[in-house]
């Protein structure tokens, strides 16, 4: 697309309402994403369910957010 049609399209898009621009932006971003892999989504769903089950059963070690951030920073600072 040459500069002129792109500029015209940009101007028209910016003239849309906020809600319309948000919808357009969402659609454009989704068009750049790779196709969904349902196997991955299913695996994450199982993992989340497993972790919730561990928390509910008292089997998970819960960490305060501040402690978590401290641990992550320490890992990132290591050479």
N, CA, C and O atoms as a GROMACS GRO file, in nm:
protein
  316
    1UNK      N    1   0.086  -0.118   0.000
    1UNK     CA    2   0.000   0.000   0.000
    1UNK      C    3   0.090   0.123   0.000
    1UNK      O    4   0.184   0.134   0.079
    2UNK      N    5   0.060   0.216  -0.090
    2UNK     CA    6   0.141   0.337  -0.097
    2UNK      C    7   0.102   0.432   0.017
    2UNK      O    8   0.005   0.409   0.088
    3UNK      N    9   0.179   0.536   0.032
    3UNK     CA   10   0.160   0.628   0.144
    3UNK      C   11   0.024   0.696   0.141
    3UNK      O   12  -0.037   0.715   0.246
    4UNK      N   13  -0.024   0.734   0.024
    4UNK     CA   14  -0.150   0.808   0.016
    4UNK      C   15  -0.271   0.725   0.062
    4UNK      O   16  -0.347   0.772   0.147
    5UNK      N   17  -0.291   0.604   0.008
    5UNK     CA   18  -0.405   0.525   0.057
    5UNK      C   19  -0.392   0.490   0.206
    5UNK      O   20  -0.492   0.487   0.279
    6UNK      N   21  -0.270   0.466   0.250
    6UNK     CA   22  -0.250   0.436   0.392
    6UNK      C   23  -0.288   0.556   0.478
    6UNK      O   24  -0.352   0.540   0.581
    7UNK      N   25  -0.247   0.675   0.436
    7UNK     CA   26  -0.280   0.796   0.511
    7UNK      C   27  -0.431   0.818   0.513
    7UNK      O   28  -0.487   0.857   0.615
    8UNK      N   29  -0.497   0.794   0.399
    8UNK     CA   30  -0.643   0.810   0.392
    8UNK      C   31  -0.711   0.711   0.486
    8UNK      O   32  -0.804   0.747   0.560
    9UNK      N   33  -0.665   0.587   0.484
    9UNK     CA   34  -0.721   0.484   0.572
    9UNK      C   35  -0.700   0.520   0.719
    9UNK      O   36  -0.791   0.506   0.801
   10UNK      N   37  -0.580   0.568   0.750
   10UNK     CA   38  -0.550   0.610   0.887
   10UNK      C   39  -0.642   0.724   0.931
   10UNK      O   40  -0.695   0.722   1.042
   11UNK      N   41  -0.663   0.821   0.844
   11UNK     CA   42  -0.750   0.934   0.877
   11UNK      C   43  -0.893   0.888   0.901
   11UNK      O   44  -0.960   0.933   0.994
   12UNK      N   45  -0.940   0.798   0.815
   12UNK     CA   46  -1.076   0.746   0.831
   12UNK      C   47  -1.088   0.666   0.961
   12UNK      O   48  -1.189   0.677   1.031
   13UNK      N   49  -0.987   0.588   0.993
   13UNK     CA   50  -0.991   0.509   1.116
   13UNK      C   51  -0.991   0.600   1.238
   13UNK      O   52  -1.063   0.574   1.335
   14UNK      N   53  -0.912   0.706   1.235
   14UNK     CA   54  -0.906   0.798   1.349
   14UNK      C   55  -1.034   0.879   1.365
   14UNK      O   56  -1.059   0.936   1.471
   15UNK      N   57  -1.116   0.885   1.261
   15UNK     CA   58  -1.242   0.957   1.269
   15UNK      C   59  -1.352   0.871   1.333
   15UNK      O   60  -1.460   0.922   1.365
   16UNK      N   61  -1.325   0.743   1.350
   16UNK     CA   62  -1.424   0.654   1.412
   16UNK      C   63  -1.437   0.686   1.561
   16UNK      O   64  -1.352   0.750   1.621
   17UNK      N   65  -1.546   0.639   1.618
   17UNK     CA   66  -1.565   0.657   1.763
   17UNK      C   67  -1.462   0.573   1.837
   17UNK      O   68  -1.397   0.487   1.778
   18UNK      N   69  -1.447   0.598   1.964
   18UNK     CA   70  -1.350   0.523   2.045
   18UNK      C   71  -1.383   0.373   2.043
   18UNK      O   72  -1.294   0.290   2.029
   19UNK      N   73  -1.510   0.341   2.056
   19UNK     CA   74  -1.550   0.200   2.056
   19UNK      C   75  -1.521   0.135   1.921
   19UNK      O   76  -1.476   0.021   1.915
   20UNK      N   77  -1.547   0.208   1.813
   20UNK     CA   78  -1.521   0.153   1.680
   20UNK      C   79  -1.371   0.135   1.657
   20UNK      O   80  -1.328   0.036   1.598
   21UNK      N   81  -1.290   0.231   1.703
   21UNK     CA   82  -1.144   0.218   1.690
   21UNK      C   83  -1.093   0.100   1.771
   21UNK      O   84  -1.003   0.028   1.727
   22UNK      N   85  -1.150   0.080   1.890
   22UNK     CA   86  -1.108  -0.033   1.973
   22UNK      C   87  -1.141  -0.164   1.904
   22UNK      O   88  -1.060  -0.256   1.903
   23UNK      N   89  -1.260  -0.173   1.845
   23UNK     CA   90  -1.299  -0.295   1.775
   23UNK      C   91  -1.208  -0.319   1.654
   23UNK      O   92  -1.166  -0.432   1.629
   24UNK      N   93  -1.178  -0.214   1.580
   24UNK     CA   94  -1.090  -0.225   1.464
   24UNK      C   95  -0.950  -0.267   1.508
   24UNK      O   96  -0.890  -0.355   1.447
   25UNK      N   97  -0.899  -0.206   1.613
   25UNK     CA   98  -0.766  -0.241   1.663
   25UNK      C   99  -0.761  -0.387   1.705
   25UNK      O  100  -0.665  -0.458   1.676
   26UNK      N  101  -0.865  -0.431   1.774
   26UNK     CA  102  -0.872  -0.571   1.818
   26UNK      C  103  -0.868  -0.664   1.697
   26UNK      O  104  -0.794  -0.762   1.696
   27UNK      N  105  -0.949  -0.634   1.595
   27UNK     CA  106  -0.954  -0.718   1.476
   27UNK      C  107  -0.819  -0.720   1.404
   27UNK      O  108  -0.775  -0.824   1.356
   28UNK      N  109  -0.754  -0.604   1.395
   28UNK     CA  110  -0.625  -0.598   1.327
   28UNK      C  111  -0.519  -0.678   1.403
   28UNK      O  112  -0.440  -0.750   1.342
   29UNK      N  113  -0.517  -0.664   1.534
   29UNK     CA  114  -0.419  -0.739   1.613
   29UNK      C  115  -0.444  -0.888   1.602
   29UNK      O  116  -0.350  -0.967   1.589
   30UNK      N  117  -0.571  -0.929   1.608
   30UNK     CA  118  -0.601  -1.071   1.594
   30UNK      C  119  -0.559  -1.124   1.458
   30UNK      O  120  -0.521  -1.240   1.446
   31UNK      N  121  -0.565  -1.040   1.356
   31UNK     CA  122  -0.526  -1.086   1.222
   31UNK      C  123  -0.376  -1.113   1.215
   31UNK      O  124  -0.331  -1.183   1.124
   32UNK      N  125  -0.298  -1.059   1.308
   32UNK     CA  126  -0.154  -1.081   1.310
   32UNK      C  127  -0.115  -1.204   1.391
   32UNK      O  128  -0.005  -1.256   1.376
   33UNK      N  129  -0.204  -1.250   1.477
   33UNK     CA  130  -0.176  -1.365   1.562
   33UNK      C  131  -0.175  -1.493   1.480
   33UNK      O  132  -0.245  -1.506   1.379
   34UNK      N  133  -0.094  -1.587   1.526
   34UNK     CA  134  -0.091  -1.719   1.463
   34UNK      C  135  -0.223  -1.791   1.492
   34UNK      O  136  -0.293  -1.757   1.587
   35UNK      N  137  -0.255  -1.889   1.411
   35UNK     CA  138  -0.378  -1.964   1.437
   35UNK      C  139  -0.374  -2.027   1.576
   35UNK      O  140  -0.267  -2.064   1.626
   36UNK      N  141  -0.490  -2.039   1.637
   36UNK     CA  142  -0.499  -2.097   1.771
   36UNK      C  143  -0.470  -2.246   1.766
   36UNK      O  144  -0.508  -2.316   1.672
   37UNK      N  145  -0.401  -2.291   1.868
   37UNK     CA  146  -0.373  -2.433   1.883
   37UNK      C  147  -0.457  -2.482   1.999
   37UNK      O  148  -0.421  -2.463   2.116
   38UNK      N  149  -0.570  -2.547   1.967
   38UNK     CA  150  -0.661  -2.592   2.073
   38UNK      C  151  -0.595  -2.688   2.169
   38UNK      O  152  -0.633  -2.694   2.286
   39UNK      N  153  -0.496  -2.764   2.122
   39UNK     CA  154  -0.425  -2.856   2.210
   39UNK      C  155  -0.354  -2.781   2.321
   39UNK      O  156  -0.351  -2.827   2.436
   40UNK      N  157  -0.298  -2.666   2.288
   40UNK     CA  158  -0.228  -2.585   2.388
   40UNK      C  159  -0.330  -2.529   2.488
   40UNK      O  160  -0.307  -2.533   2.609
   41UNK      N  161  -0.441  -2.478   2.437
   41UNK     CA  162  -0.543  -2.424   2.527
   41UNK      C  163  -0.597  -2.532   2.620
   41UNK      O  164  -0.618  -2.507   2.739
   42UNK      N  165  -0.619  -2.651   2.567
   42UNK     CA  166  -0.667  -2.761   2.651
   42UNK      C  167  -0.565  -2.798   2.757
   42UNK      O  168  -0.601  -2.824   2.872
   43UNK      N  169  -0.438  -2.801   2.718
   43UNK     CA  170  -0.332  -2.833   2.814
   43UNK      C  171  -0.325  -2.730   2.925
   43UNK      O  172  -0.309  -2.765   3.042
   44UNK      N  173  -0.338  -2.600   2.890
   44UNK     CA  174  -0.336  -2.496   2.992
   44UNK      C  175  -0.457  -2.508   3.084
   44UNK      O  176  -0.445  -2.488   3.206
   45UNK      N  177  -0.571  -2.540   3.028
   45UNK     CA  178  -0.692  -2.558   3.110
   45UNK      C  179  -0.672  -2.670   3.211
   45UNK      O  180  -0.710  -2.657   3.328
   46UNK      N  181  -0.612  -2.780   3.167
   46UNK     CA  182  -0.584  -2.891   3.260
   46UNK      C  183  -0.484  -2.849   3.367
   46UNK      O  184  -0.499  -2.883   3.484
   47UNK      N  185  -0.381  -2.774   3.326
   47UNK     CA  186  -0.279  -2.730   3.422
   47UNK      C  187  -0.338  -2.636   3.526
   47UNK      O  188  -0.309  -2.648   3.645
   48UNK      N  189  -0.419  -2.542   3.481
   48UNK     CA  190  -0.483  -2.450   3.575
   48UNK      C  191  -0.573  -2.526   3.672
   48UNK      O  192  -0.572  -2.498   3.792
   49UNK      N  193  -0.649  -2.620   3.620
   49UNK     CA  194  -0.737  -2.701   3.707
   49UNK      C  195  -0.655  -2.780   3.808
   49UNK      O  196  -0.693  -2.791   3.924
   50UNK      N  197  -0.543  -2.837   3.762
   50UNK     CA  198  -0.457  -2.913   3.852
   50UNK      C  199  -0.402  -2.824   3.964
   50UNK      O  200  -0.403  -2.863   4.081
   51UNK      N  201  -0.356  -2.705   3.927
   51UNK     CA  202  -0.300  -2.614   4.027
   51UNK      C  203  -0.406  -2.567   4.126
   51UNK      O  204  -0.380  -2.558   4.246
   52UNK      N  205  -0.526  -2.538   4.078
   52UNK     CA  206  -0.635  -2.499   4.168
   52UNK      C  207  -0.666  -2.613   4.264
   52UNK      O  208  -0.691  -2.590   4.383
   53UNK      N  209  -0.666  -2.736   4.212
   53UNK     CA  210  -0.689  -2.852   4.296
   53UNK      C  211  -0.585  -2.865   4.406
   53UNK      O  212  -0.618  -2.898   4.520
   54UNK      N  213  -0.458  -2.840   4.372
   54UNK     CA  214  -0.351  -2.844   4.473
   54UNK      C  215  -0.371  -2.737   4.579
   54UNK      O  216  -0.349  -2.761   4.697
   55UNK      N  217  -0.411  -2.618   4.536
   55UNK     CA  218  -0.434  -2.510   4.632
   55UNK      C  219  -0.549  -2.547   4.724
   55UNK      O  220  -0.539  -2.534   4.846
   56UNK      N  221  -0.659  -2.593   4.666
   56UNK     CA  222  -0.776  -2.629   4.745
   56UNK      C  223  -0.746  -2.742   4.843
   56UNK      O  224  -0.802  -2.747   4.952
   57UNK      N  225  -0.657  -2.834   4.804
   57UNK     CA  226  -0.622  -2.947   4.890
   57UNK      C  227  -0.514  -2.912   4.990
   57UNK      O  228  -0.476  -2.995   5.073
   58UNK      N  229  -0.463  -2.789   4.984
   58UNK     CA  230  -0.358  -2.748   5.078
   58UNK      C  231  -0.222  -2.807   5.044
   58UNK      O  232  -0.135  -2.814   5.131
   59UNK      N  233  -0.203  -2.850   4.921
   59UNK     CA  234  -0.078  -2.914   4.880
   59UNK      C  235   0.019  -2.816   4.813
   59UNK      O  236   0.134  -2.852   4.786
   60UNK      N  237  -0.025  -2.696   4.785
   60UNK     CA  238   0.060  -2.600   4.715
   60UNK      C  239   0.122  -2.503   4.815
   60UNK      O  240   0.060  -2.465   4.914
   61UNK      N  241   0.247  -2.464   4.786
   61UNK     CA  242   0.312  -2.363   4.867
   61UNK      C  243   0.277  -2.226   4.808
   61UNK      O  244   0.323  -2.192   4.699
   62UNK      N  245   0.198  -2.150   4.879
   62UNK     CA  246   0.158  -2.018   4.831
   62UNK      C  247   0.262  -1.917   4.877
   62UNK      O  248   0.313  -1.924   4.988
   63UNK      N  249   0.292  -1.822   4.790
   63UNK     CA  250   0.395  -1.723   4.816
   63UNK      C  251   0.332  -1.584   4.799
   63UNK      O  252   0.259  -1.560   4.703
   64UNK      N  253   0.361  -1.496   4.893
   64UNK     CA  254   0.313  -1.358   4.881
   64UNK      C  255   0.373  -1.293   4.757
   64UNK      O  256   0.484  -1.328   4.715
   65UNK      N  257   0.300  -1.201   4.699
   65UNK     CA  258   0.346  -1.136   4.577
   65UNK      C  259   0.482  -1.070   4.596
   65UNK      O  260   0.568  -1.080   4.509
   66UNK      N  261   0.502  -1.003   4.707
   66UNK     CA  262   0.630  -0.936   4.732
   66UNK      C  263   0.745  -1.036   4.735
   66UNK      O  264   0.853  -1.008   4.684
   67UNK      N  265   0.722  -1.152   4.794
   67UNK     CA  266   0.825  -1.256   4.799
   67UNK      C  267   0.851  -1.312   4.660
   67UNK      O  268   0.966  -1.336   4.622
   68UNK      N  269   0.746  -1.332   4.584
   68UNK     CA  270   0.760  -1.381   4.447
   68UNK      C  271   0.846  -1.285   4.365
   68UNK      O  272   0.938  -1.328   4.295
   69UNK      N  273   0.814  -1.156   4.373
   69UNK     CA  274   0.890  -1.055   4.298
   69UNK      C  275   1.036  -1.054   4.341
   69UNK      O  276   1.125  -1.040   4.258
   70UNK      N  277   1.059  -1.069   4.471
   70UNK     CA  278   1.196  -1.072   4.524
   70UNK      C  279   1.273  -1.190   4.465
   70UNK      O  280   1.388  -1.176   4.424
   71UNK      N  281   1.209  -1.307   4.460
   71UNK     CA  282   1.274  -1.426   4.405
   71UNK      C  283   1.303  -1.410   4.256
   71UNK      O  284   1.410  -1.448   4.208
   72UNK      N  285   1.208  -1.355   4.183
   72UNK     CA  286   1.228  -1.336   4.039
   72UNK      C  287   1.341  -1.237   4.013
   72UNK      O  288   1.426  -1.260   3.928
   73UNK      N  289   1.342  -1.127   4.087
   73UNK     CA  290   1.451  -1.028   4.070
   73UNK      C  291   1.585  -1.092   4.096
   73UNK      O  292   1.681  -1.068   4.023
   74UNK      N  293   1.594  -1.174   4.202
   74UNK     CA  294   1.719  -1.240   4.236
   74UNK      C  295   1.765  -1.330   4.122
   74UNK      O  296   1.884  -1.335   4.090
   75UNK      N  297   1.671  -1.402   4.060
   75UNK     CA  298   1.705  -1.490   3.948
   75UNK      C  299   1.751  -1.410   3.827
   75UNK      O  300   1.844  -1.451   3.758
   76UNK      N  301   1.687  -1.297   3.801
   76UNK     CA  302   1.722  -1.216   3.686
   76UNK      C  303   1.857  -1.147   3.703
   76UNK      O  304   1.924  -1.117   3.605
   77UNK      N  305   1.896  -1.122   3.826
   77UNK     CA  306   2.022  -1.052   3.853
   77UNK      C  307   2.143  -1.145   3.849
   77UNK      O  308   2.257  -1.099   3.844
   78UNK      N  309   2.119  -1.275   3.852
   78UNK     CA  310   2.231  -1.370   3.847
   78UNK      C  311   2.296  -1.368   3.709
   78UNK      O  312   2.227  -1.358   3.608
   79UNK      N  313   2.428  -1.376   3.706
   79UNK     CA  314   2.499  -1.378   3.575
   79UNK      C  315   2.478  -1.505   3.499
   79UNK      O  316   2.530  -1.521   3.389
   0.00000   0.00000   0.00000
